[in-house]
């Protein structure tokens, strides 16, 4: 397998799922939808993908090759997905609190 594809396989496989989660994050709640909210949402999504990539590359390098090449992919995918969801959860909670404060 190509080395570039091997290291980024988790991103390639999870990209459709991340697109679905990102679309849901972007679309709800529907209001308010101003420039500040758009900037926050775009920043959150970019941060989540960047954190995912960093976590995947870190886990891929850190996995013990004694357990086989597949273990590197499994560990990298699990760690990266957890990091992506963690960043999105934090962004969701921060945005929710921010929007509630603005509504008052």
Backbone as a printed PyTorch tensor [residue, N CA C, xyz], in Angstrom:
tensor([[[  0.8520,  -1.1710,   0.0000],
         [  0.0000,   0.0000,   0.0000],
         [  0.8990,   1.2350,   0.0000]],

        [[  0.4890,   2.2280,  -0.7020],
         [  1.2000,   3.4980,  -0.7480],
         [  1.3120,   4.0600,   0.6690]],

        [[  2.4750,   4.5680,   1.0440],
         [  2.7030,   5.0650,   2.4000],
         [  1.7950,   6.2420,   2.7300]],

        [[  1.5580,   7.1270,   1.7890],
         [  0.6790,   8.2710,   2.0280],
         [ -0.7530,   7.8240,   2.2650]],

        [[ -1.2000,   6.8530,   1.5080],
         [ -2.5520,   6.3220,   1.6890],
         [ -2.6470,   5.5810,   3.0220]],

        [[ -1.6180,   4.8360,   3.3610],
         [ -1.6350,   4.0740,   4.6070],
         [ -1.7820,   4.9800,   5.8250]],

        [[ -1.0390,   6.0740,   5.8430],
         [ -1.0940,   6.9800,   6.9880],
         [ -2.4320,   7.7220,   7.0360]],

        [[ -3.0220,   8.0180,   5.8940],
         [ -4.2660,   8.7880,   5.8380],
         [ -5.4890,   7.9260,   5.5660]],

        [[ -5.3720,   6.6170,   5.7190],
         [ -6.4880,   5.7200,   5.4380],
         [ -7.6890,   6.0100,   6.3300]],

        [[ -7.4510,   6.3130,   7.5910],
         [ -8.5640,   6.6080,   8.4910],
         [ -9.3480,   7.8270,   8.0150]],

        [[ -8.6360,   8.8650,   7.5750],
         [ -9.3320,  10.0530,   7.0680],
         [-10.1200,   9.7170,   5.8070]],

        [[ -9.5330,   8.9560,   4.9270],
         [-10.2140,   8.5870,   3.6820],
         [-11.5040,   7.8210,   3.9830]],

        [[-11.4360,   6.9050,   4.9280],
         [-12.6110,   6.0950,   5.2520],
         [-13.6620,   6.8510,   6.0580]],

        [[-13.2230,   7.7750,   6.9130],
         [-14.1580,   8.4930,   7.7670],
         [-14.6650,   9.7870,   7.1570]],

        [[-14.1280,  10.2250,   6.0530],
         [-14.5360,  11.4900,   5.4630],
         [-16.0410,  11.5880,   5.2000]],

        [[-16.6990,  10.5720,   4.6570],
         [-18.1590,  10.6910,   4.4830],
         [-18.9080,  10.8450,   5.8120]],

        [[-18.4780,  10.1210,   6.8310],
         [-19.1360,  10.2130,   8.1350],
         [-18.8840,  11.5860,   8.7580]],

        [[-17.6580,  12.1030,   8.6100],
         [-17.3590,  13.4350,   9.1230],
         [-18.1710,  14.4890,   8.3820]],

        [[-18.4080,  14.2870,   7.1060],
         [-19.2390,  15.2230,   6.3490],
         [-20.6740,  15.2230,   6.8720]],

        [[-21.1960,  14.0650,   7.2150],
         [-22.5490,  13.9810,   7.7780],
         [-22.6040,  14.6560,   9.1350]],

        [[-21.6570,  14.3390,  10.0280],
         [-21.6370,  14.9560,  11.3550],
         [-21.4280,  16.4660,  11.2620]],

        [[-20.5430,  16.8880,  10.3670],
         [-20.3040,  18.3110,  10.1880],
         [-21.5210,  19.0480,   9.6640]],

        [[-22.2430,  18.4320,   8.7530],
         [-23.4640,  19.0390,   8.2260],
         [-24.5260,  19.1700,   9.3110]],

        [[-24.6760,  18.1510,  10.1300],
         [-25.6430,  18.2280,  11.2310],
         [-25.2450,  19.2900,  12.2390]],

        [[-23.9520,  19.3680,  12.5470],
         [-23.4600,  20.3940,  13.4670],
         [-23.7300,  21.7860,  12.8950]],

        [[-23.4970,  21.9520,  11.6110],
         [-23.6760,  23.2440,  10.9570],
         [-25.1510,  23.6480,  10.9040]],

        [[-26.0270,  22.6810,  10.6590],
         [-27.4320,  22.9890,  10.4020],
         [-28.2690,  23.2310,  11.6570]],

        [[-27.8960,  22.6560,  12.7800],
         [-28.7290,  22.7620,  13.9870],
         [-27.9760,  23.4280,  15.1000]],

        [[-28.5790,  24.3270,  15.8260],
         [-29.9050,  24.8990,  15.6200],
         [-29.9030,  25.8590,  14.4430]],

        [[-31.0660,  26.0440,  13.8780],
         [-31.1590,  26.8360,  12.6540],
         [-30.9580,  28.3320,  12.8940]],

        [[-31.3460,  28.8210,  14.0340],
         [-31.2350,  30.2500,  14.3330],
         [-30.5270,  30.4340,  15.6570]],

        [[-29.7880,  31.4480,  15.8850],
         [-29.3960,  32.5280,  14.9940],
         [-28.2760,  32.0830,  14.0700]],

        [[-28.2620,  32.6280,  12.8890],
         [-27.2520,  32.2690,  11.8890],
         [-26.6250,  33.5690,  11.3750]],

        [[-25.7190,  34.1090,  12.1560],
         [-25.0380,  35.3420,  11.7590],
         [-23.5660,  35.0460,  11.4560]],

        [[-22.8120,  36.0820,  11.1690],
         [-21.4080,  35.9070,  10.7750],
         [-20.5740,  35.3090,  11.9050]],

        [[-20.8100,  35.7380,  13.1250],
         [-20.0390,  35.2100,  14.2630],
         [-20.2790,  33.7080,  14.4310]],

        [[-21.4990,  33.2890,  14.2590],
         [-21.8140,  31.8590,  14.3690],
         [-21.1470,  31.0700,  13.2610]],

        [[-21.1660,  31.5890,  12.0470],
         [-20.5190,  30.9000,  10.9250],
         [-19.0170,  30.7670,  11.1420]],

        [[-18.3960,  31.8210,  11.6260],
         [-16.9540,  31.7790,  11.8940],
         [-16.6550,  30.7490,  12.9800]],

        [[-17.4530,  30.7290,  14.0340],
         [-17.2560,  29.7620,  15.1040],
         [-17.4270,  28.3320,  14.5910]],

        [[-18.4650,  28.0980,  13.7970],
         [-18.7210,  26.7550,  13.2720],
         [-17.6130,  26.2900,  12.3310]],

        [[-17.1790,  27.1630,  11.4460],
         [-16.0950,  26.7930,  10.5230],
         [-14.8210,  26.5160,  11.3000]],

        [[-14.5140,  27.3670,  12.2720],
         [-13.3290,  27.1470,  13.0980],
         [-13.3950,  25.8500,  13.8620]],

        [[-14.5600,  25.5340,  14.3990],
         [-14.7310,  24.2810,  15.1470],
         [-14.5300,  23.0660,  14.2580]],

        [[-15.1080,  23.1000,  13.0650],
         [-14.9720,  21.9710,  12.1460],
         [-13.5260,  21.8010,  11.6830]],

        [[-12.8650,  22.9010,  11.3770],
         [-11.4550,  22.8200,  10.9660],
         [-10.5720,  22.3200,  12.1020]],

        [[-10.8450,  22.7860,  13.3180],
         [-10.0890,  22.3230,  14.4810],
         [-10.2990,  20.8320,  14.7210]],

        [[-11.5210,  20.3510,  14.5560],
         [-11.8040,  18.9360,  14.7520],
         [-11.0680,  18.0700,  13.7350]],

        [[-11.0500,  18.4930,  12.4770],
         [-10.3430,  17.7260,  11.4450],
         [ -8.8350,  17.7810,  11.6780]],

        [[ -8.3180,  18.9530,  12.0530],
         [ -6.8850,  19.0600,  12.3280],
         [ -6.4850,  18.2010,  13.5260]],

        [[ -7.2960,  18.2170,  14.5710],
         [ -7.0120,  17.3840,  15.7450],
         [ -7.0830,  15.9060,  15.3770]],

        [[ -8.0330,  15.5370,  14.5340],
         [ -8.1370,  14.1660,  14.0620],
         [ -6.8640,  13.7470,  13.3360]],

        [[ -6.4060,  14.5810,  12.4200],
         [ -5.1980,  14.2430,  11.6560],
         [ -3.9770,  14.1210,  12.5520]],

        [[ -3.8260,  15.0480,  13.4910],
         [ -2.6960,  14.9630,  14.4160],
         [ -2.7660,  13.6940,  15.2620]],

        [[ -3.9540,  13.3690,  15.7500],
         [ -4.1130,  12.1730,  16.5840],
         [ -3.8530,  10.9010,  15.7800]],

        [[ -4.3280,  10.8650,  14.5470],
         [ -4.1200,   9.6860,  13.7050],
         [ -2.6370,   9.4800,  13.4220]],

        [[ -1.9590,  10.5460,  13.0660],
         [ -0.5300,  10.4150,  12.7700],
         [  0.2630,  10.0460,  14.0220]],

        [[ -0.1020,  10.6180,  15.1610],
         [  0.5620,  10.2820,  16.4180],
         [  0.3390,   8.8070,  16.7750]],

        [[ -0.8970,   8.3470,  16.6880],
         [ -1.2070,   6.9580,  17.0420],
         [ -0.5810,   5.9880,  16.0480]],

        [[ -0.5390,   6.3580,  14.7960],
         [  0.0490,   5.4820,  13.7790],
         [  1.5450,   5.2960,  14.0350]],

        [[  2.2180,   6.3840,  14.3940],
         [  3.6500,   6.2830,  14.6980],
         [  3.9040,   5.5620,  16.0140]],

        [[  3.0110,   5.7190,  16.9720],
         [  3.2250,   5.1620,  18.2950],
         [  2.7840,   3.7170,  18.4760]],

        [[  2.0490,   3.1800,  17.5270],
         [  1.5570,   1.7980,  17.6510],
         [  2.7200,   0.8190,  17.5560]],

        [[  2.6530,  -0.2200,  18.3520],
         [  3.7090,  -1.2370,  18.3650],
         [  3.5870,  -2.1070,  17.1130]],

        [[  4.5950,  -2.1040,  16.2420],
         [  4.5090,  -2.8920,  15.0140],
         [  4.5880,  -4.3980,  15.2600]],

        [[  4.9070,  -4.7940,  16.4770],
         [  4.9790,  -6.2260,  16.7740],
         [  3.6100,  -6.8950,  16.6730]],

        [[  2.5570,  -6.1050,  16.7770],
         [  1.2050,  -6.6610,  16.7000],
         [  0.6660,  -6.6970,  15.2840]],

        [[  1.4580,  -6.2610,  14.3200],
         [  1.0490,  -6.3230,  12.9230],
         [  0.6840,  -4.9600,  12.3790]],

        [[  0.6890,  -4.8730,  11.0670],
         [  0.3910,  -3.6170,  10.3920],
         [ -1.0420,  -3.1600,  10.5740]],

        [[ -1.9580,  -4.0970,  10.7080],
         [ -3.3630,  -3.7330,  10.8730],
         [ -3.6090,  -3.0270,  12.2100]],

        [[ -2.8470,  -3.4010,  13.2290],
         [ -3.0220,  -2.7800,  14.5430],
         [ -2.7790,  -1.2730,  14.4680]],

        [[ -1.8080,  -0.8700,  13.6710],
         [ -1.5330,   0.5550,  13.5330],
         [ -2.7620,   1.2900,  13.0000]],

        [[ -3.4240,   0.6990,  12.0130],
         [ -4.6180,   1.3210,  11.4450],
         [ -5.7730,   1.3530,  12.4430]],

        [[ -5.9550,   0.2580,  13.1550],
         [ -7.0550,   0.1780,  14.1230],
         [ -6.8580,   1.1990,  15.2330]],

        [[ -5.6560,   1.2380,  15.7960],
         [ -5.3830,   2.1900,  16.8730],
         [ -5.5100,   3.6210,  16.3830]],

        [[ -4.9350,   3.9270,  15.2410],
         [ -4.9950,   5.2870,  14.7160],
         [ -6.4390,   5.7160,  14.4520]],

        [[ -7.2360,   4.8320,  13.9000],
         [ -8.6300,   5.1580,  13.6150],
         [ -9.4220,   5.3850,  14.8990]],

        [[ -9.2400,   4.5140,  15.8760],
         [ -9.9690,   4.6490,  17.1440],
         [ -9.5890,   5.9360,  17.8710]],

        [[ -8.3090,   6.2090,  17.9570],
         [ -7.8570,   7.4250,  18.6380],
         [ -8.3360,   8.6680,  17.8830]],

        [[ -8.1620,   8.6830,  16.5810],
         [ -8.5750,   9.8410,  15.7870],
         [-10.0670,  10.1150,  15.8670]],

        [[-10.8690,   9.0720,  15.8000],
         [-12.3210,   9.2500,  15.8690],
         [-12.7310,   9.7860,  17.2360]],

        [[-12.1100,   9.2740,  18.2850],
         [-12.4030,   9.7760,  19.6270],
         [-12.0350,  11.2400,  19.7800]],

        [[-10.9060,  11.6300,  19.2310],
         [-10.4810,  13.0300,  19.2950],
         [-11.4430,  13.9120,  18.4990]],

        [[-11.8280,  13.4780,  17.3120],
         [-12.7770,  14.2490,  16.5000],
         [-14.0850,  14.4570,  17.2620]],

        [[-14.6310,  13.3870,  17.8130],
         [-15.8900,  13.5110,  18.5550],
         [-15.7290,  14.3650,  19.7980]],

        [[-14.5910,  14.2670,  20.4670],
         [-14.3420,  15.0840,  21.6460],
         [-14.3120,  16.5690,  21.3150]],

        [[-13.6240,  16.9270,  20.2590],
         [-13.5620,  18.3370,  19.8460],
         [-14.9460,  18.8270,  19.4370]],

        [[-15.6880,  18.0130,  18.7100],
         [-17.0280,  18.4240,  18.2880],
         [-17.9780,  18.5570,  19.4790]],

        [[-17.8360,  17.6820,  20.4760],
         [-18.6750,  17.7870,  21.6720],
         [-18.3700,  19.0720,  22.4220]],

        [[-17.1040,  19.3830,  22.5960],
         [-16.7300,  20.6230,  23.2830],
         [-17.2430,  21.8310,  22.5020]],

        [[-17.0870,  21.8160,  21.1970],
         [-17.5750,  22.9240,  20.3690],
         [-19.0970,  23.0560,  20.4720]],

        [[-19.7940,  21.9390,  20.4870],
         [-21.2490,  21.9620,  20.6070],
         [-21.6780,  22.5790,  21.9320]],

        [[-21.0250,  22.1750,  23.0170],
         [-21.3880,  22.6900,  24.3410],
         [-21.0420,  24.1690,  24.4790]],

        [[-19.8880,  24.5730,  23.9750],
         [-19.5060,  25.9840,  24.0280],
         [-20.4560,  26.8270,  23.1940]],

        [[-20.7890,  26.3530,  21.9990],
         [-21.7080,  27.0960,  21.1350],
         [-23.0910,  27.1990,  21.7720]],

        [[-23.5360,  26.1290,  22.3730],
         [-24.8500,  26.1200,  23.0180],
         [-24.9110,  27.1500,  24.1370]],

        [[-23.8800,  27.1690,  24.9790],
         [-23.8370,  28.1260,  26.0810],
         [-23.7630,  29.5570,  25.5370]],

        [[-22.9520,  29.7390,  24.5110],
         [-22.7960,  31.0670,  23.9010],
         [-24.1120,  31.5520,  23.3110]],

        [[-24.8290,  30.6940,  22.6000],
         [-26.0990,  31.0920,  21.9890],
         [-27.1660,  31.3780,  23.0500]],

        [[-27.1490,  30.6130,  24.1460],
         [-28.1210,  30.8760,  25.2150],
         [-27.8530,  32.2250,  25.8840]],

        [[-26.5980,  32.5550,  26.0500],
         [-26.2600,  33.8630,  26.6390],
         [-26.6640,  34.9910,  25.7140]],

        [[-26.4720,  34.8080,  24.4220],
         [-26.8450,  35.8380,  23.4710],
         [-28.3560,  36.0170,  23.4030]],

        [[-29.1110,  34.9600,  23.6350],
         [-30.5790,  35.0180,  23.5290],
         [-31.1830,  35.8090,  24.6870]],

        [[-30.4870,  35.8720,  25.7980],
         [-31.0430,  36.6020,  26.9580],
         [-31.0180,  38.0710,  26.7960]]])
